[in-house]
């Protein structure tokens, strides 16, 4: 059907001017002819007729309607596009954990704000208004940036598939600059790692050693196979997330990981204890399936580390102990599997290993990720660095004095 050139009817509703017209649109999969009202401005005069600026804006909008080239079946609401096109697309093309993150952001922060808005009509000020509303919550700045990224990704795909024309409306928007900074992530020190390993039973101890001394990700540990372990190296061939098997994150993630002596010894004992298997998952449950590390945390690690200071019982079994539970602060705290991966980066850095080498060990795509997120500098490191600077300045000043036989005339020595 050809598009008819319409003039549109300008009407006042409350304190807003709207232009009304007819348009064929996709309503939940069915093409229907709908009466559309598009806001063109606020009421600023007492006149009953629309002023010149409203007439010009209505004319401009109707020109885009008449000359529009988006097919009727692609004129949809944002909600329809996300549910029918965008979310299925990311399920197919993104890693399961990434797809879940995008879906959660849509459901928690965006759906209620924009699902009924027509996709093709969205402009930058609409997206900015949504971000402003999301920004009134206590979400961190990083989370707000993730929300903006999802909006941008939605319109990027919409442009690629001809559901939207023009510049991406998320491009020139901004998140709340006063939003709280994200919480600092944690990295285990070598001392904490050794303490945790001394307390954990098997197979939790060996799996934690793999995380702490090989830097493998949560899903990569679950996906390890005996056939990938050869000649002192572990080839990471797969990752398991929520029972779904995928290939490693990037090409660099598939690089072999050296296995140091302490981990090799643990793996050998674990292998013998597991029946000396040559193939199959390294860490298995009672059914021979890959062991879920979340189960290891809940059933082994937390009960081991969270114990009462007075009686030594685990927090979960402390109900009938006759006294109030107070965690034993002498025991190391659990900060998650990824804190072990960050710990490896930080511990290597303390030992003087260059960033670029740490990047290769952790198998990051670029060194900036390693330096920004995986190398944590402790307060003691900062104090030691400044102490070294102080000693160097003092030694330099003393050297200048001894050479000249008197204080340097180039300026006062720094003490």
Order of alpha helices (4+ residues) and beta strands (2+ residues): beta-beta-beta-alpha-alpha-alpha-alpha-alpha-alpha-alpha-alpha-alpha-alpha-beta-beta-beta-beta-beta-alpha-alpha-alpha-alpha-alpha-alpha-alpha
